[in-house]
Amino acid sequence: MKVNYGLTIPISTVDWHGRVSISIFFRACPFRCPYCHNYKYLSDPDIIDTAEIEKDIIKSKPFVSSVLFSGGEPLMQIGALKHLAAFAKENGLLVGIHTNGFYPDRAAELIADGLVDKFFIDVKASPDDVEMYGRIVGYGEYESVVGTPEEIVDRVTRTVDIVAASDVELEIRTTVIRGLIGSADEISMIARWIAEHVTDEDIPYVIQQGLFENAMRESLRETLPFDRDEILELAGHAHEFWDNIWIRVKDYGNEKVKFE
Ligand code: SF4
């Protein structure tokens, strides 16, 4: 089987908090987020045989407990993803998937087939603010965005609803970008939306620092990232609606925020 392939990180401790993983990045994505730092994987294809990735998984197997699929958007290549997830499972490894939420039916299929242990879903803005969601995924700026903002928020909402109603682990995250997304009101709106859609209070909401040196939109490359204190302040606003808040900052890693 063929896969449009980006990169493998043989041993990673950052892509799945609390686990050591081999991380496999697929190419291609239906979105064009202006801050995307993997944008080189969005256009030029590199088609290889999945057997090559299987060899990588076997090499990493003694050192990892899980395989993490990222991208790009791994659910875009559901055939290759299912094949490799099944291979990981046969080898006794857990499967995690980073997704932008655009493929709810495919997420449901993976859950039904028992091929995924954890989804990490981007909620890039509040789905209640359709226009903002469209802007964040590059709608109107890049022609290759698939779907309208209305379709995109509907699909992201369905993906979160499907995973939240399953017994698969879930992490929801938002990347904050100065001048694009990350005001107190915007983060509060996202946290309120989560509280309306998710009942399991153990599900973490992660506010992660966007880094822009390699952003797709050139004018973003000089943008100053939010620092830890600023993101902690945003966490406080999210906490008005959701208890289990984490922040992810380059120099500090993952931190669960403790509130008084
Ligand atoms: S969802 Fe956005 S940030 Fe993620 S790979 Fe696609 S374009 Fe890049």
Boltz pocket constraint, residues with backbone or C-beta under 6 A from the ligand:
constraints:
  - pocket:
      binder: B
      contacts: [[A, 28], [A, 29], [A, 30], [A, 31], [A, 32], [A, 33], [A, 35], [A, 36], [A, 37], [A, 38], [A, 39], [A, 71], [A, 72], [A, 73], [A, 100]]
      max_distance: 6.0
